[in-house]
Amino acid sequence: MGKKGKLAVICACMLLAILFGQGVAGIQQAREKAAELRYPLTELETVNLSRTGDSVTAGEDPQIILSTVNTYVKEIFLESFDTAEELQIFYTDAAGEPFSEEKSIFVSPEVKTGNSTETGNAAWQGGSGRGGAFVSLERNAAALRIDFTGAVGSSYRLSAVVLNPVRTAAGNFSMVLVSLLLGGLAGLSIVVFAAERRNLRIYLGAFRKYHYLLEDMVARDIKLKYRRSIIGFFWSILNPLLMMCVITAVFQNLFRMNVDNFAVYYLTGWCVFNFVTEATSGAMTSILNSGALIRKVYIPKYIFPMQKCVFSFVNMLFSLAALLVVMLVLRVGFTWRLLLIPVPLLLALVFSVGLGMILATAAVFFRDVIHLYTVFTMVWMYLTPIIYPMEILSGAMFNIVKMNPLYYYVDSFRRLVLYHTVPDAAEIGIMAAWALGSMLMGTVVFKKKQDRFILFI
């Protein structure tokens, strides 16, 4: 295949990825639209609010009450609302439970009129074009109450209250960027695989002969890590618990991070992110640290970065025990969706192995990569929603985070554990594309350069 043919394949894959992304986004938007809960003003229970058409006038302590919600409320949309004054939102966890100050939040809604947006403490995520105000809640609620805080006699436009409104339109900027990136990666992978498919089949076939060695090396690493440790394997549980306590104390109490079940929210993000960074960091130096063994006997060299990734994966499985403890303490609840947890975790493992082989190859020839990757992982952490919710981001920053592959692995794992929802087809497709693309590219890069490793280690 010539250069023009390769370029044509890559461009075709990018185009197909955009069309596929548009189609999936459209289907997802239609599903979200059907799941909206819309309460017209005429059907709302109001207290101390006089209604005239689409306008309401406030009396003393004006309220809107939604007594039968019984669902997870990500966001509230006040249709036609055109005032960005602070609101107080009350919520209850069970039917018949009275509203209380302990279960309420003060919010400054984001008001969108036409094509302009005035942002309070929420984030505009894309062009639905709907006029009104958006309020982020992110809580399970049996009932809701919205209190207006303006002066008596204040007048507002309000035609309806919508729960979980559709905000992300098909074809938004972040979806196009991700589609282009994944399409290009898929096209490049196809081109490389077409040229190397026979060699790759033989190369990877050796793994069947040496898989026992991988198992022994992983077991050895686990024993070495906890050798001479008093509490041994329990450090894998205690470490995330201690980290959770510190982060929760700092961000939820000092910085007032408004995230429900923050401890579980943080742990779900930390487990996945720590696994990927630990796996790729270990894989990056695996060839350099195994130089003596590589010089003496023949072993498929990809066993070494793979071993570090599998070792980190086993460590993460131990850490999930800490997550289980916190879920039990906070009474988050367990559903059948937890059975789907292996999907994002195994895809993250495949992604880590591929990226680890690329880093291992780069580190052999350029030692600076080891130091640069330490800085990169710090930036990567801040670009992954481990501590903060995505709702606080907007504009270019929101699009950048959506291009981060770890966002999808963290979000899918968190959906299953904390929010008891199944990731949509688009998210699973993006995770699989990152994983398989990374694995294929890592394998090809590693294979092409491995014969020269012996000259540099």
Sequence and secondary structure as in RCSB ss.txt:
>XXXX:A:sequence
MGKKGKLAVICACMLLAILFGQGVAGIQQAREKAAELRYPLTELETVNLSRTGDSVTAGEDPQIILSTVNTYVKE
IFLESFDTAEELQIFYTDAAGEPFSEEKSIFVSPEVKTGNSTETGNAAWQGGSGRGGAFVSLERNAAALRIDFTG
AVGSSYRLSAVVLNPVRTAAGNFSMVLVSLLLGGLAGLSIVVFAAERRNLRIYLGAFRKYHYLLEDMVARDIKLK
YRRSIIGFFWSILNPLLMMCVITAVFQNLFRMNVDNFAVYYLTGWCVFNFVTEATSGAMTSILNSGALIRKVYIP
KYIFPMQKCVFSFVNMLFSLAALLVVMLVLRVGFTWRLLLIPVPLLLALVFSVGLGMILATAAVFFRDVIHLYTV
FTMVWMYLTPIIYPMEILSGAMFNIVKMNPLYYYVDSFRRLVLYHTVPDAAEIGIMAAWALGSMLMGTVVFKKKQ
DRFILFI
>XXXX:A:secstr
  HHHHHHHHHHHHHHHHHHHHHHHHHHHHHHHHH EEEEGGGSEEEEEEEETTEEEEEEEEEEEE    EEEEE
EEEET      EEEEEESSTT    GGGEEEE  EEEETTEEE SSS   S     EEEEEEEEEESEEEEEE S
 TT EEE  EEEES     TT HHHHHHHHHHHHHHHHHHHHHHHHHHHHHHHHHTHHHHHHHHHHHHHHHHHHH
TTT SSGGGHHHHHHHHHHHHHIIIIIIIS    TTHHHHHHHHHHHHHHHHHHHHHHHTHHHHTHHHHHHS   
TTHHHHHHHHHHHHHHHHHHHHHHHHHHHHT    GGGGGTHHHHHHHHHHHHHHHHHHHHHHHH THHHHHHHH
HHHHHHHTS SSS GGG  HHHHHHHHT HHHHHHHHHHIIIII     HHHHHHHHHHHHHHHHHHHHHHHHHG
GGGGGT 
